[in-house]
Amino acid sequence: GVSVQAIRRDGKFIAFPDGGAEIRAGDHLLLCGGSYPLNQLRQWIGQGPQSPVLPLPALKVPVNEALQELLPVDSSRNGDSV
């Protein structure tokens, strides 16, 4: 799935909008999700003028042992970072 993390409208930010938030023409969205759902959404809403997609770097963050126990097992993770 895809979640809207923020909406920029008229120079102001609406952070973490709820499910009832309205998306208007001219809004800029900060979206979070997997690449496939994001591409599907982009095709669906991208019928108008093309908006630039800015690449965001993937970050590796150290995780302490207490938190490590709460994280799901992921074969791509090396155990000391997320």
C-alpha positions as CSV (number, residue, x, y, z in Angstrom):
1,G,0.0,0.0,0.0
2,V,0.8,3.7,-0.1
3,S,0.3,6.2,2.7
4,V,0.3,10.0,2.4
5,Q,2.9,11.4,4.9
6,A,2.3,15.0,4.1
7,I,0.4,17.4,1.8
8,R,1.9,20.7,0.8
9,R,-0.9,23.1,-0.2
10,D,-0.6,26.9,-0.7
11,G,2.9,26.9,0.9
12,K,1.8,25.1,4.0
13,F,2.3,21.5,5.1
14,I,-0.4,19.2,6.4
15,A,1.6,16.5,8.2
16,F,0.2,13.0,8.5
17,P,-3.3,13.8,7.1
18,D,-6.1,11.5,8.2
19,G,-8.1,9.2,5.9
20,G,-10.7,11.9,5.4
21,A,-8.2,14.5,4.0
22,E,-9.0,15.9,0.6
23,I,-6.4,16.0,-2.2
24,R,-6.8,19.0,-4.4
25,A,-5.4,20.0,-7.8
26,G,-2.0,21.6,-7.2
27,D,-1.3,19.7,-4.0
28,H,2.2,18.2,-3.6
29,L,2.2,14.8,-1.8
30,L,4.9,13.1,0.2
31,L,4.1,9.4,-0.2
32,C,5.5,6.3,1.5
33,G,5.2,2.8,0.1
34,G,6.8,0.1,-2.0
35,S,8.0,0.8,-5.5
36,Y,5.3,-1.1,-7.3
37,P,2.4,0.5,-5.4
38,L,4.0,3.9,-5.8
39,N,4.4,3.4,-9.6
40,Q,0.8,2.2,-9.9
41,L,-0.4,5.3,-8.0
42,R,1.8,7.6,-10.1
43,Q,0.2,6.1,-13.3
44,W,-3.3,6.5,-11.9
45,I,-2.9,10.1,-10.7
46,G,-0.3,11.1,-13.2
47,Q,-2.8,11.8,-16.0
48,G,-2.0,15.6,-15.7
49,P,1.3,17.4,-16.1
50,Q,4.4,15.3,-15.1
51,S,5.7,16.0,-11.7
52,P,9.4,15.3,-10.9
53,V,10.1,12.3,-8.8
54,L,13.0,13.0,-6.5
55,P,15.2,10.0,-5.6
56,L,15.6,9.5,-1.8
57,P,18.6,7.5,-0.5
58,A,18.1,4.4,1.5
59,L,19.7,4.8,4.9
60,K,21.2,2.2,7.1
61,V,20.5,2.9,10.8
62,P,22.2,1.1,13.7
63,V,19.7,-0.9,15.8
64,N,20.3,-1.7,19.5
65,E,19.8,-5.2,20.8
66,A,16.5,-4.5,22.6
67,L,14.9,-3.1,19.4
68,Q,16.4,-5.9,17.3
69,E,14.3,-8.4,19.2
70,L,11.1,-6.6,18.2
71,L,12.0,-6.3,14.4
72,P,10.7,-9.0,12.0
73,V,13.3,-11.4,10.6
74,D,14.5,-10.2,7.2
75,S,17.0,-12.2,5.2
76,S,18.4,-9.0,3.5
77,R,19.3,-7.5,6.8
78,N,22.8,-8.2,8.3
79,G,21.7,-7.9,11.9
80,D,23.3,-4.7,12.9
81,S,21.4,-2.2,10.8
82,V,18.0,-1.7,9.2
